[in-house]
Amino acid sequence: MSWKTIDTAPLDEVVMTKIDDTSGVRNEQRLIQKQRGPEYRPMWWFPDMSMYVYYQPTHWKPVEVEA
């Protein structure tokens, strides 16, 4: 599956994310996007909700299901 821009990422679903910009590709990992309410901006968290990340990914794709 190809990478999509982060503005199309779903809420409340674990997805693969990455940063891909002029500095290169980095921070490729599974994250989940959560939003406390409409007045708050969404934040990216580790799937176990133990911590949010201090950056905004640029791309996402669905998590590949292992056979």
All heavy atoms as TSV, in Angstrom:
chain	resi	resn	atom	element	x	y	z
A	1	MET	N	N	0.852	-1.177	0.000
A	1	MET	CA	C	0.000	0.000	0.000
A	1	MET	C	C	0.895	1.237	0.000
A	1	MET	O	O	1.905	1.297	0.694
A	1	MET	CB	C	-0.901	-0.052	1.235
A	1	MET	CG	C	-1.664	1.200	1.503
A	1	MET	SD	S	-3.443	1.347	1.256
A	1	MET	CE	C	-4.074	-0.135	0.655
A	2	SER	N	N	0.513	2.238	-0.746
A	2	SER	CA	C	1.344	3.443	-0.864
A	2	SER	C	C	1.024	4.429	0.269
A	2	SER	O	O	-0.055	4.416	0.850
A	2	SER	CB	C	1.117	4.097	-2.226
A	2	SER	OG	O	-0.225	4.521	-2.346
A	3	TRP	N	N	1.985	5.277	0.539
A	3	TRP	CA	C	1.846	6.282	1.586
A	3	TRP	C	C	0.897	7.384	1.143
A	3	TRP	O	O	0.878	7.779	-0.020
A	3	TRP	CB	C	3.202	6.875	1.908
A	3	TRP	CG	C	4.137	5.914	2.559
A	3	TRP	CD1	C	5.085	5.151	1.943
A	3	TRP	CD2	C	4.201	5.588	3.949
A	3	TRP	NE1	N	5.744	4.381	2.870
A	3	TRP	CE2	C	5.223	4.629	4.117
A	3	TRP	CE3	C	3.511	6.014	5.071
A	3	TRP	CZ2	C	5.555	4.105	5.359
A	3	TRP	CZ3	C	3.847	5.489	6.303
A	3	TRP	CH2	C	4.857	4.548	6.440
A	4	LYS	N	N	0.126	7.910	2.090
A	4	LYS	CA	C	-0.816	9.012	1.840
A	4	LYS	C	C	-0.396	10.197	2.707
A	4	LYS	O	O	0.255	10.022	3.735
A	4	LYS	CB	C	-2.237	8.583	2.208
A	4	LYS	CG	C	-2.708	7.372	1.429
A	4	LYS	CD	C	-4.034	6.892	1.960
A	4	LYS	CE	C	-4.398	5.600	1.236
A	4	LYS	NZ	N	-5.577	4.971	1.795
A	5	THR	N	N	-0.818	11.391	2.328
A	5	THR	CA	C	-0.488	12.569	3.126
A	5	THR	C	C	-1.233	12.519	4.460
A	5	THR	O	O	-2.341	11.979	4.554
A	5	THR	CB	C	-0.816	13.872	2.385
A	5	THR	OG1	O	-2.195	13.868	2.039
A	5	THR	CG2	C	0.046	14.019	1.131
A	6	ILE	N	N	-0.631	13.073	5.473
A	6	ILE	CA	C	-1.132	12.930	6.841
A	6	ILE	C	C	-2.497	13.580	7.041
A	6	ILE	O	O	-3.251	13.172	7.926
A	6	ILE	CB	C	-0.090	13.463	7.852
A	6	ILE	CG1	C	-0.290	12.806	9.228
A	6	ILE	CG2	C	-0.122	14.975	7.928
A	6	ILE	CD1	C	-0.036	11.334	9.264
A	7	ASP	N	N	-2.857	14.558	6.228
A	7	ASP	CA	C	-4.152	15.223	6.408
A	7	ASP	C	C	-5.338	14.302	6.125
A	7	ASP	O	O	-6.474	14.640	6.466
A	7	ASP	CB	C	-4.234	16.491	5.549
A	7	ASP	CG	C	-4.067	16.222	4.068
A	7	ASP	OD1	O	-3.267	15.350	3.703
A	7	ASP	OD2	O	-4.735	16.915	3.274
A	8	THR	N	N	-5.096	13.135	5.531
A	8	THR	CA	C	-6.175	12.178	5.261
A	8	THR	C	C	-6.205	11.021	6.261
A	8	THR	O	O	-7.014	10.105	6.120
A	8	THR	CB	C	-6.047	11.593	3.835
A	8	THR	OG1	O	-4.813	10.854	3.744
A	8	THR	CG2	C	-6.090	12.690	2.784
A	9	ALA	N	N	-5.348	11.057	7.279
A	9	ALA	CA	C	-5.255	9.958	8.248
A	9	ALA	C	C	-6.517	9.877	9.104
A	9	ALA	O	O	-7.075	10.904	9.507
A	9	ALA	CB	C	-4.037	10.148	9.139
A	10	PRO	N	N	-6.966	8.662	9.407
A	10	PRO	CA	C	-8.168	8.497	10.233
A	10	PRO	C	C	-7.881	8.735	11.711
A	10	PRO	O	O	-6.741	8.611	12.170
A	10	PRO	CB	C	-8.541	7.032	9.993
A	10	PRO	CG	C	-7.232	6.363	9.722
A	10	PRO	CD	C	-6.416	7.381	8.963
A	11	LEU	N	N	-8.911	9.073	12.457
A	11	LEU	CA	C	-8.825	9.156	13.912
A	11	LEU	C	C	-9.069	7.773	14.505
A	11	LEU	O	O	-9.789	6.952	13.911
A	11	LEU	CB	C	-9.879	10.117	14.463
A	11	LEU	CG	C	-9.669	11.608	14.226
A	11	LEU	CD1	C	-10.896	12.385	14.682
A	11	LEU	CD2	C	-8.428	12.110	14.943
A	12	ASP	N	N	-8.510	7.516	15.665
A	12	ASP	CA	C	-8.801	6.312	16.456
A	12	ASP	C	C	-8.479	4.996	15.760
A	12	ASP	O	O	-9.143	3.986	15.998
A	12	ASP	CB	C	-10.270	6.311	16.909
A	12	ASP	CG	C	-10.640	7.554	17.683
A	12	ASP	OD1	O	-9.826	7.983	18.517
A	12	ASP	OD2	O	-11.728	8.112	17.455
A	13	GLU	N	N	-7.488	5.008	14.894
A	13	GLU	CA	C	-7.067	3.790	14.188
A	13	GLU	C	C	-5.540	3.750	14.139
A	13	GLU	O	O	-4.912	4.734	13.757
A	13	GLU	CB	C	-7.638	3.797	12.769
A	13	GLU	CG	C	-7.317	2.571	11.975
A	13	GLU	CD	C	-7.926	2.627	10.571
A	13	GLU	OE1	O	-8.981	3.267	10.387
A	13	GLU	OE2	O	-7.321	2.047	9.660
A	14	VAL	N	N	-4.963	2.623	14.520
A	14	VAL	CA	C	-3.504	2.488	14.469
A	14	VAL	C	C	-3.073	2.396	13.008
A	14	VAL	O	O	-3.617	1.581	12.243
A	14	VAL	CB	C	-3.033	1.251	15.257
A	14	VAL	CG1	C	-1.529	1.071	15.111
A	14	VAL	CG2	C	-3.418	1.369	16.723
A	15	VAL	N	N	-2.132	3.238	12.631
A	15	VAL	CA	C	-1.610	3.269	11.265
A	15	VAL	C	C	-0.089	3.376	11.309
A	15	VAL	O	O	0.489	3.745	12.332
A	15	VAL	CB	C	-2.201	4.448	10.446
A	15	VAL	CG1	C	-3.698	4.292	10.261
A	15	VAL	CG2	C	-1.874	5.788	11.083
A	16	MET	N	N	0.557	3.058	10.200
A	16	MET	CA	C	1.994	3.303	10.049
A	16	MET	C	C	2.171	4.770	9.681
A	16	MET	O	O	1.436	5.293	8.848
A	16	MET	CB	C	2.597	2.430	8.957
A	16	MET	CG	C	2.775	0.991	9.341
A	16	MET	SD	S	3.859	0.727	10.755
A	16	MET	CE	C	5.417	1.362	10.142
A	17	THR	N	N	3.133	5.437	10.316
A	17	THR	CA	C	3.401	6.840	10.027
A	17	THR	C	C	4.888	7.034	9.758
A	17	THR	O	O	5.702	6.183	10.097
A	17	THR	CB	C	2.989	7.747	11.210
A	17	THR	OG1	O	3.790	7.425	12.341
A	17	THR	CG2	C	1.512	7.599	11.537
A	18	LYS	N	N	5.201	8.160	9.148
A	18	LYS	CA	C	6.606	8.518	8.930
A	18	LYS	C	C	6.696	10.012	8.677
A	18	LYS	O	O	5.702	10.674	8.379
A	18	LYS	CB	C	7.204	7.755	7.751
A	18	LYS	CG	C	6.658	8.182	6.385
A	18	LYS	CD	C	7.371	7.463	5.267
A	18	LYS	CE	C	6.823	7.850	3.903
A	18	LYS	NZ	N	7.563	7.227	2.809
A	19	ILE	N	N	7.908	10.522	8.797
A	19	ILE	CA	C	8.235	11.866	8.326
A	19	ILE	C	C	9.072	11.674	7.074
A	19	ILE	O	O	10.030	10.903	7.070
A	19	ILE	CB	C	9.026	12.658	9.383
A	19	ILE	CG1	C	8.179	12.875	10.629
A	19	ILE	CG2	C	9.496	13.988	8.801
A	19	ILE	CD1	C	8.935	13.544	11.767
A	20	ASP	N	N	8.690	12.338	6.004
A	20	ASP	CA	C	9.425	12.274	4.737
A	20	ASP	C	C	9.483	13.692	4.177
A	20	ASP	O	O	8.510	14.186	3.614
A	20	ASP	CB	C	8.720	11.320	3.769
A	20	ASP	CG	C	9.516	11.072	2.502
A	20	ASP	OD1	O	10.547	11.744	2.287
A	20	ASP	OD2	O	9.098	10.208	1.712
A	21	ASP	N	N	10.610	14.342	4.375
A	21	ASP	CA	C	10.771	15.716	3.906
A	21	ASP	C	C	12.183	15.918	3.345
A	21	ASP	O	O	12.865	14.940	3.052
A	21	ASP	CB	C	10.441	16.710	5.032
A	21	ASP	CG	C	11.299	16.528	6.270
A	21	ASP	OD1	O	12.355	15.858	6.196
A	21	ASP	OD2	O	10.933	17.060	7.334
A	22	THR	N	N	12.610	17.152	3.242
A	22	THR	CA	C	13.918	17.434	2.643
A	22	THR	C	C	15.079	16.858	3.458
A	22	THR	O	O	16.169	16.697	2.932
A	22	THR	CB	C	14.130	18.949	2.467
A	22	THR	OG1	O	13.973	19.596	3.732
A	22	THR	CG2	C	13.135	19.527	1.478
A	23	SER	N	N	14.823	16.538	4.720
A	23	SER	CA	C	15.860	15.925	5.564
A	23	SER	C	C	15.882	14.401	5.438
A	23	SER	O	O	16.711	13.753	6.073
A	23	SER	CB	C	15.642	16.308	7.027
A	23	SER	OG	O	15.778	17.696	7.199
A	24	GLY	N	N	14.966	13.840	4.658
A	24	GLY	CA	C	14.924	12.400	4.454
A	24	GLY	C	C	13.768	11.738	5.174
A	24	GLY	O	O	12.924	12.386	5.776
A	25	VAL	N	N	13.742	10.403	5.120
A	25	VAL	CA	C	12.696	9.602	5.751
A	25	VAL	C	C	13.166	9.206	7.145
A	25	VAL	O	O	14.303	8.760	7.330
A	25	VAL	CB	C	12.386	8.338	4.922
A	25	VAL	CG1	C	11.368	7.466	5.631
A	25	VAL	CG2	C	11.890	8.720	3.539
A	26	ARG	N	N	12.292	9.375	8.126
A	26	ARG	CA	C	12.628	9.013	9.508
A	26	ARG	C	C	11.354	8.825	10.330
A	26	ARG	O	O	10.266	9.106	9.857
A	26	ARG	CB	C	13.521	10.078	10.146
A	26	ARG	CG	C	12.893	11.447	10.189
A	26	ARG	CD	C	13.948	12.520	10.379
A	26	ARG	NE	N	13.356	13.836	10.493
A	26	ARG	CZ	C	12.921	14.563	9.475
A	26	ARG	NH1	N	12.996	14.103	8.245
A	26	ARG	NH2	N	12.408	15.760	9.679
A	27	ASN	N	N	11.516	8.345	11.545
A	27	ASN	CA	C	10.429	8.154	12.507
A	27	ASN	C	C	9.301	7.284	11.946
A	27	ASN	O	O	8.130	7.559	12.170
A	27	ASN	CB	C	9.856	9.496	12.973
A	27	ASN	CG	C	10.838	10.327	13.749
A	27	ASN	OD1	O	12.035	10.274	13.515
A	27	ASN	ND2	N	10.347	11.115	14.676
A	28	GLU	N	N	9.664	6.223	11.246
A	28	GLU	CA	C	8.640	5.327	10.709
A	28	GLU	C	C	8.187	4.392	11.829
A	28	GLU	O	O	8.982	3.612	12.353
A	28	GLU	CB	C	9.212	4.532	9.533
A	28	GLU	CG	C	8.147	3.820	8.744
A	28	GLU	CD	C	8.658	3.254	7.439
A	28	GLU	OE1	O	9.531	3.893	6.804
A	28	GLU	OE2	O	8.187	2.176	7.062
A	29	GLN	N	N	6.906	4.519	12.220
A	29	GLN	CA	C	6.391	3.714	13.327
A	29	GLN	C	C	4.863	3.719	13.356
A	29	GLN	O	O	4.223	4.540	12.709
A	29	GLN	CB	C	6.917	4.238	14.655
A	29	GLN	CG	C	6.501	5.649	14.994
A	29	GLN	CD	C	7.118	6.126	16.288
A	29	GLN	OE1	O	7.352	5.357	17.203
A	29	GLN	NE2	N	7.411	7.412	16.365
A	30	ARG	N	N	4.319	2.784	14.129
A	30	ARG	CA	C	2.873	2.711	14.325
A	30	ARG	C	C	2.445	3.753	15.349
A	30	ARG	O	O	3.026	3.855	16.424
A	30	ARG	CB	C	2.467	1.328	14.835
A	30	ARG	CG	C	2.629	0.261	13.809
A	30	ARG	CD	C	2.228	-1.073	14.368
A	30	ARG	NE	N	2.406	-2.082	13.334
A	30	ARG	CZ	C	2.083	-3.339	13.480
A	30	ARG	NH1	N	1.583	-3.778	14.617
A	30	ARG	NH2	N	2.262	-4.179	12.492
A	31	LEU	N	N	1.416	4.528	15.004
A	31	LEU	CA	C	0.848	5.526	15.901
A	31	LEU	C	C	-0.666	5.540	15.732
A	31	LEU	O	O	-1.198	5.018	14.752
A	31	LEU	CB	C	1.403	6.924	15.590
A	31	LEU	CG	C	2.896	7.161	15.771
A	31	LEU	CD1	C	3.268	8.549	15.271
A	31	LEU	CD2	C	3.307	6.981	17.226
A	32	ILE	N	N	-1.340	6.165	16.693
A	32	ILE	CA	C	-2.787	6.361	16.599
A	32	ILE	C	C	-3.072	7.841	16.842
A	32	ILE	O	O	-2.467	8.464	17.717
A	32	ILE	CB	C	-3.547	5.459	17.596
A	32	ILE	CG1	C	-5.053	5.579	17.394
A	32	ILE	CG2	C	-3.133	5.749	19.031
A	32	ILE	CD1	C	-5.858	4.522	18.121
A	33	GLN	N	N	-3.983	8.385	16.056
A	33	GLN	CA	C	-4.342	9.798	16.165
A	33	GLN	C	C	-5.615	9.924	17.003
A	33	GLN	O	O	-6.634	9.311	16.694
A	33	GLN	CB	C	-4.563	10.379	14.759
A	33	GLN	CG	C	-4.832	11.839	14.731
A	33	GLN	CD	C	-4.979	12.401	13.333
A	33	GLN	OE1	O	-4.725	13.564	13.127
A	33	GLN	NE2	N	-5.388	11.615	12.367
A	34	LYS	N	N	-5.537	10.703	18.065
A	34	LYS	CA	C	-6.676	10.909	18.966
A	34	LYS	C	C	-6.975	12.397	19.078
A	34	LYS	O	O	-6.074	13.225	19.007
A	34	LYS	CB	C	-6.372	10.370	20.363
A	34	LYS	CG	C	-6.219	8.874	20.436
A	34	LYS	CD	C	-7.560	8.227	20.424
A	34	LYS	CE	C	-7.473	6.759	20.793
A	34	LYS	NZ	N	-8.786	6.152	20.879
A	35	GLN	N	N	-8.270	12.704	19.299
A	35	GLN	CA	C	-8.687	14.091	19.471
A	35	GLN	C	C	-9.632	14.155	20.666
A	35	GLN	O	O	-10.635	13.436	20.705
A	35	GLN	CB	C	-9.368	14.610	18.211
A	35	GLN	CG	C	-9.692	16.069	18.261
A	35	GLN	CD	C	-10.181	16.598	16.924
A	35	GLN	OE1	O	-10.424	15.846	15.989
A	35	GLN	NE2	N	-10.329	17.897	16.834
A	36	ARG	N	N	-9.325	14.998	21.648
A	36	ARG	CA	C	-10.148	15.101	22.863
A	36	ARG	C	C	-11.506	15.714	22.592
A	36	ARG	O	O	-12.479	15.400	23.254
A	36	ARG	CB	C	-9.426	15.923	23.913
A	36	ARG	CG	C	-8.269	15.206	24.513
A	36	ARG	CD	C	-7.586	15.915	25.643
A	36	ARG	NE	N	-8.134	17.190	26.052
A	36	ARG	CZ	C	-7.538	18.012	26.878
A	36	ARG	NH1	N	-6.368	17.714	27.387
A	36	ARG	NH2	N	-8.084	19.158	27.211
A	37	GLY	N	N	-11.599	16.615	21.665
A	37	GLY	CA	C	-12.851	17.277	21.335
A	37	GLY	C	C	-12.641	18.193	20.153
A	37	GLY	O	O	-11.501	18.432	19.745
A	38	PRO	N	N	-13.724	18.727	19.585
A	38	PRO	CA	C	-13.587	19.551	18.371
A	38	PRO	C	C	-12.769	20.819	18.573
A	38	PRO	O	O	-12.202	21.354	17.627
A	38	PRO	CB	C	-15.029	19.878	17.983
A	38	PRO	CG	C	-15.844	19.590	19.196
A	38	PRO	CD	C	-15.102	18.591	20.018
A	39	GLU	N	N	-12.670	21.286	19.816
A	39	GLU	CA	C	-11.901	22.507	20.071
A	39	GLU	C	C	-10.403	22.237	20.204
A	39	GLU	O	O	-9.609	23.173	20.290
A	39	GLU	CB	C	-12.418	23.234	21.315
A	39	GLU	CG	C	-12.211	22.494	22.611
A	39	GLU	CD	C	-13.312	21.489	22.961
A	39	GLU	OE1	O	-14.077	21.055	22.092
A	39	GLU	OE2	O	-13.376	21.117	24.135
A	40	TYR	N	N	-10.011	20.968	20.232
A	40	TYR	CA	C	-8.598	20.591	20.349
A	40	TYR	C	C	-8.084	20.012	19.049
A	40	TYR	O	O	-8.821	19.353	18.320
A	40	TYR	CB	C	-8.413	19.538	21.458
A	40	TYR	CG	C	-8.835	20.016	22.810
A	40	TYR	CD1	C	-10.061	19.649	23.346
A	40	TYR	CD2	C	-8.008	20.836	23.562
A	40	TYR	CE1	C	-10.457	20.081	24.601
A	40	TYR	CE2	C	-8.396	21.283	24.818
A	40	TYR	CZ	C	-9.623	20.901	25.325
A	40	TYR	OH	O	-10.006	21.331	26.560
A	41	ARG	N	N	-6.791	20.204	18.803
A	41	ARG	CA	C	-6.202	19.602	17.611
A	41	ARG	C	C	-5.887	18.137	17.896
A	41	ARG	O	O	-5.574	17.778	19.038
A	41	ARG	CB	C	-4.956	20.345	17.158
A	41	ARG	CG	C	-3.753	20.216	18.061
A	41	ARG	CD	C	-2.535	20.902	17.447
A	41	ARG	NE	N	-1.367	20.724	18.262
A	41	ARG	CZ	C	-0.553	19.671	18.184
A	41	ARG	NH1	N	-0.800	18.713	17.325
A	41	ARG	NH2	N	0.494	19.570	18.971
A	42	PRO	N	N	-5.953	17.286	16.879
A	42	PRO	CA	C	-5.595	15.872	17.089
A	42	PRO	C	C	-4.111	15.736	17.454
A	42	PRO	O	O	-3.284	16.550	17.043
A	42	PRO	CB	C	-5.864	15.219	15.737
A	42	PRO	CG	C	-6.709	16.176	14.988
A	42	PRO	CD	C	-6.401	17.541	15.522
A	43	MET	N	N	-3.804	14.713	18.239
A	43	MET	CA	C	-2.425	14.418	18.623
A	43	MET	C	C	-2.126	12.969	18.286
A	43	MET	O	O	-3.018	12.118	18.291
A	43	MET	CB	C	-2.224	14.665	20.119
A	43	MET	CG	C	-2.406	16.125	20.500
A	43	MET	SD	S	-2.292	16.391	22.276
A	43	MET	CE	C	-0.570	16.076	22.531
A	44	TRP	N	N	-0.861	12.693	17.997
A	44	TRP	CA	C	-0.413	11.342	17.671
A	44	TRP	C	C	0.162	10.672	18.915
A	44	TRP	O	O	0.978	11.265	19.616
A	44	TRP	CB	C	0.620	11.395	16.553
A	44	TRP	CG	C	-0.010	11.734	15.248
A	44	TRP	CD1	C	-0.112	12.966	14.672
A	44	TRP	CD2	C	-0.667	10.828	14.369
A	44	TRP	NE1	N	-0.783	12.876	13.491
A	44	TRP	CE2	C	-1.134	11.575	13.277
A	44	TRP	CE3	C	-0.906	9.457	14.390
A	44	TRP	CZ2	C	-1.826	10.997	12.224
A	44	TRP	CZ3	C	-1.584	8.878	13.341
A	44	TRP	CH2	C	-2.043	9.646	12.272
A	45	TRP	N	N	-0.276	9.423	19.181
A	45	TRP	CA	C	0.108	8.666	20.365
A	45	TRP	C	C	0.685	7.316	19.970
A	45	TRP	O	O	0.367	6.782	18.903
A	45	TRP	CB	C	-1.128	8.388	21.222
A	45	TRP	CG	C	-1.754	9.602	21.818
A	45	TRP	CD1	C	-2.554	10.520	21.189
A	45	TRP	CD2	C	-1.645	10.043	23.164
A	45	TRP	NE1	N	-2.934	11.494	22.072
A	45	TRP	CE2	C	-2.401	11.219	23.289
A	45	TRP	CE3	C	-0.974	9.539	24.280
A	45	TRP	CZ2	C	-2.497	11.909	24.483
A	45	TRP	CZ3	C	-1.091	10.235	25.474
A	45	TRP	CH2	C	-1.846	11.407	25.564
A	46	PHE	N	N	1.496	6.732	20.887
A	46	PHE	CA	C	1.866	5.328	20.736
A	46	PHE	C	C	0.582	4.505	20.831
A	46	PHE	O	O	-0.361	4.911	21.523
A	46	PHE	CB	C	2.833	4.889	21.829
A	46	PHE	CG	C	4.203	5.508	21.743
A	46	PHE	CD1	C	4.886	5.825	22.896
A	46	PHE	CD2	C	4.810	5.759	20.527
A	46	PHE	CE1	C	6.157	6.382	22.847
A	46	PHE	CE2	C	6.078	6.314	20.457
A	46	PHE	CZ	C	6.747	6.623	21.618
A	47	PRO	N	N	0.510	3.359	20.160
A	47	PRO	CA	C	-0.729	2.565	20.178
A	47	PRO	C	C	-1.221	2.191	21.575
A	47	PRO	O	O	-2.422	2.075	21.796
A	47	PRO	CB	C	-0.373	1.322	19.369
A	47	PRO	CG	C	0.668	1.805	18.415
A	47	PRO	CD	C	1.477	2.798	19.214
A	48	ASP	N	N	-0.316	2.047	22.544
A	48	ASP	CA	C	-0.747	1.697	23.907
A	48	ASP	C	C	-1.140	2.930	24.729
A	48	ASP	O	O	-1.444	2.824	25.921
A	48	ASP	CB	C	0.324	0.888	24.631
A	48	ASP	CG	C	1.601	1.689	24.896
A	48	ASP	OD1	O	1.668	2.900	24.552
A	48	ASP	OD2	O	2.545	1.094	25.444
A	49	MET	N	N	-1.147	4.098	24.094
A	49	MET	CA	C	-1.533	5.368	24.705
A	49	MET	C	C	-0.612	5.772	25.863
A	49	MET	O	O	-0.980	6.571	26.706
A	49	MET	CB	C	-2.994	5.324	25.180
A	49	MET	CG	C	-3.997	5.082	24.055
A	49	MET	SD	S	-3.955	6.367	22.786
A	49	MET	CE	C	-4.542	7.760	23.713
A	50	SER	N	N	0.614	5.241	25.911
A	50	SER	CA	C	1.527	5.556	26.999
A	50	SER	C	C	2.155	6.943	26.863
A	50	SER	O	O	2.572	7.539	27.855
A	50	SER	CB	C	2.632	4.507	27.098
A	50	SER	OG	O	3.406	4.488	25.910
A	51	MET	N	N	2.199	7.464	25.618
A	51	MET	CA	C	2.851	8.753	25.401
A	51	MET	C	C	2.500	9.290	24.021
A	51	MET	O	O	2.346	8.525	23.074
A	51	MET	CB	C	4.369	8.580	25.506
A	51	MET	CG	C	5.155	9.838	25.442
A	51	MET	SD	S	6.896	9.438	25.728
A	51	MET	CE	C	7.636	10.883	25.078
A	52	TYR	N	N	2.373	10.609	23.923
A	52	TYR	CA	C	2.181	11.202	22.601
A	52	TYR	C	C	3.533	11.585	22.030
A	52	TYR	O	O	4.514	11.708	22.758
A	52	TYR	CB	C	1.217	12.380	22.638
A	52	TYR	CG	C	1.670	13.592	23.408
A	52	TYR	CD1	C	2.389	14.603	22.784
A	52	TYR	CD2	C	1.365	13.739	24.760
A	52	TYR	CE1	C	2.799	15.723	23.482
A	52	TYR	CE2	C	1.772	14.861	25.468
A	52	TYR	CZ	C	2.481	15.837	24.824
A	52	TYR	OH	O	2.889	16.953	25.513
A	53	VAL	N	N	3.580	11.761	20.715
A	53	VAL	CA	C	4.843	12.132	20.069
A	53	VAL	C	C	4.894	13.642	19.902
A	53	VAL	O	O	3.874	14.304	19.764
A	53	VAL	CB	C	5.052	11.401	18.723
A	53	VAL	CG1	C	5.138	9.899	18.936
A	53	VAL	CG2	C	3.950	11.737	17.732
A	54	TYR	N	N	6.105	14.185	19.930
A	54	TYR	CA	C	6.315	15.622	19.880
A	54	TYR	C	C	6.559	16.119	18.462
A	54	TYR	O	O	7.296	17.075	18.262
A	54	TYR	CB	C	7.516	15.993	20.764
A	54	TYR	CG	C	7.259	15.767	22.231
A	54	TYR	CD1	C	7.484	14.532	22.816
A	54	TYR	CD2	C	6.780	16.796	23.024
A	54	TYR	CE1	C	7.247	14.324	24.161
A	54	TYR	CE2	C	6.540	16.607	24.379
A	54	TYR	CZ	C	6.773	15.356	24.932
A	54	TYR	OH	O	6.534	15.165	26.260
A	55	TYR	N	N	5.969	15.455	17.490
A	55	TYR	CA	C	6.138	15.860	16.099
A	55	TYR	C	C	4.871	15.505	15.326
A	55	TYR	O	O	4.043	14.739	15.795
A	55	TYR	CB	C	7.360	15.183	15.461
A	55	TYR	CG	C	7.241	13.675	15.370
A	55	TYR	CD1	C	6.651	13.075	14.259
A	55	TYR	CD2	C	7.704	12.848	16.390
A	55	TYR	CE1	C	6.532	11.696	14.184
A	55	TYR	CE2	C	7.590	11.480	16.315
A	55	TYR	CZ	C	6.995	10.909	15.211
A	55	TYR	OH	O	6.860	9.555	15.126
A	56	GLN	N	N	4.745	16.054	14.141
A	56	GLN	CA	C	3.622	15.760	13.258
A	56	GLN	C	C	4.135	14.906	12.108
A	56	GLN	O	O	4.964	15.369	11.322
A	56	GLN	CB	C	3.026	17.067	12.711
A	56	GLN	CG	C	1.944	16.893	11.671
A	56	GLN	CD	C	0.636	16.387	12.259
A	56	GLN	OE1	O	0.342	16.614	13.427
A	56	GLN	NE2	N	-0.144	15.711	11.460
A	57	PRO	N	N	3.675	13.655	11.989
A	57	PRO	CA	C	4.085	12.858	10.818
A	57	PRO	C	C	3.639	13.550	9.522
A	57	PRO	O	O	2.728	14.380	9.537
A	57	PRO	CB	C	3.340	11.536	11.007
A	57	PRO	CG	C	2.973	11.495	12.458
A	57	PRO	CD	C	2.783	12.919	12.869
A	58	THR	N	N	4.278	13.201	8.428
A	58	THR	CA	C	3.894	13.773	7.133
A	58	THR	C	C	3.104	12.793	6.274
A	58	THR	O	O	2.389	13.205	5.368
A	58	THR	CB	C	5.130	14.223	6.330
A	58	THR	OG1	O	5.969	13.085	6.087
A	58	THR	CG2	C	5.892	15.312	7.069
A	59	HIS	N	N	3.235	11.484	6.560
A	59	HIS	CA	C	2.589	10.456	5.747
A	59	HIS	C	C	2.075	9.317	6.623
A	59	HIS	O	O	2.564	9.109	7.725
A	59	HIS	CB	C	3.574	9.886	4.715
A	59	HIS	CG	C	4.017	10.888	3.707
A	59	HIS	ND1	N	5.034	11.788	3.968
A	59	HIS	CD2	C	3.577	11.149	2.471
A	59	HIS	CE1	C	5.198	12.559	2.897
A	59	HIS	NE2	N	4.331	12.186	1.977
A	60	TRP	N	N	1.110	8.575	6.083
A	60	TRP	CA	C	0.560	7.419	6.791
A	60	TRP	C	C	0.130	6.366	5.778
A	60	TRP	O	O	-0.052	6.654	4.588
A	60	TRP	CB	C	-0.626	7.823	7.659
A	60	TRP	CG	C	-1.891	8.056	6.863
A	60	TRP	CD1	C	-2.218	9.195	6.186
A	60	TRP	CD2	C	-2.948	7.136	6.633
A	60	TRP	NE1	N	-3.422	9.044	5.556
A	60	TRP	CE2	C	-3.902	7.770	5.810
A	60	TRP	CE3	C	-3.195	5.828	7.030
A	60	TRP	CZ2	C	-5.076	7.151	5.393
A	60	TRP	CZ3	C	-4.365	5.217	6.608
A	60	TRP	CH2	C	-5.285	5.886	5.818
A	61	LYS	N	N	-0.026	5.132	6.255
A	61	LYS	CA	C	-0.614	4.047	5.469
A	61	LYS	C	C	-1.190	3.033	6.457
A	61	LYS	O	O	-0.786	2.997	7.627
A	61	LYS	CB	C	0.400	3.401	4.532
A	61	LYS	CG	C	1.503	2.611	5.220
A	61	LYS	CD	C	2.426	1.991	4.183
A	61	LYS	CE	C	3.552	1.215	4.854
A	61	LYS	NZ	N	4.427	0.577	3.867
A	62	PRO	N	N	-2.148	2.213	6.011
A	62	PRO	CA	C	-2.706	1.204	6.918
A	62	PRO	C	C	-1.621	0.230	7.386
A	62	PRO	O	O	-0.641	-0.008	6.683
A	62	PRO	CB	C	-3.727	0.469	6.050
A	62	PRO	CG	C	-4.072	1.432	4.963
A	62	PRO	CD	C	-2.817	2.218	4.709
A	63	VAL	N	N	-1.809	-0.288	8.583
A	63	VAL	CA	C	-0.892	-1.294	9.117
A	63	VAL	C	C	-1.092	-2.584	8.337
A	63	VAL	O	O	-2.233	-3.008	8.122
A	63	VAL	CB	C	-1.159	-1.535	10.628
A	63	VAL	CG1	C	-0.326	-2.688	11.140
A	63	VAL	CG2	C	-0.886	-0.273	11.412
A	64	GLU	N	N	0.004	-3.172	7.875
A	64	GLU	CA	C	-0.089	-4.429	7.134
A	64	GLU	C	C	-0.389	-5.561	8.098
A	64	GLU	O	O	0.249	-5.683	9.152
A	64	GLU	CB	C	1.211	-4.692	6.379
A	64	GLU	CG	C	1.465	-3.682	5.279
A	64	GLU	CD	C	2.752	-3.960	4.528
A	64	GLU	OE1	O	3.379	-5.023	4.763
A	64	GLU	OE2	O	3.130	-3.118	3.722
A	65	VAL	N	N	-1.348	-6.387	7.739
A	65	VAL	CA	C	-1.724	-7.516	8.566
A	65	VAL	C	C	-0.734	-8.654	8.314
A	65	VAL	O	O	-0.460	-9.014	7.168
A	65	VAL	CB	C	-3.158	-7.993	8.242
A	65	VAL	CG1	C	-3.523	-9.199	9.076
A	65	VAL	CG2	C	-4.142	-6.862	8.471
A	66	GLU	N	N	-0.159	-9.182	9.405
A	66	GLU	CA	C	0.802	-10.275	9.269
A	66	GLU	C	C	0.039	-11.585	9.123
A	66	GLU	O	O	-0.889	-11.863	9.863
A	66	GLU	CB	C	1.710	-10.319	10.495
A	66	GLU	CG	C	2.561	-9.072	10.621
A	66	GLU	CD	C	3.432	-9.102	11.850
A	66	GLU	OE1	O	3.641	-10.191	12.413
A	66	GLU	OE2	O	3.909	-8.026	12.237
A	67	ALA	N	N	0.471	-12.414	8.153
A	67	ALA	CA	C	-0.209	-13.681	7.903
A	67	ALA	C	C	0.275	-14.776	8.830
A	67	ALA	O	O	1.307	-14.744	9.388
A	67	ALA	CB	C	0.027	-14.113	6.461
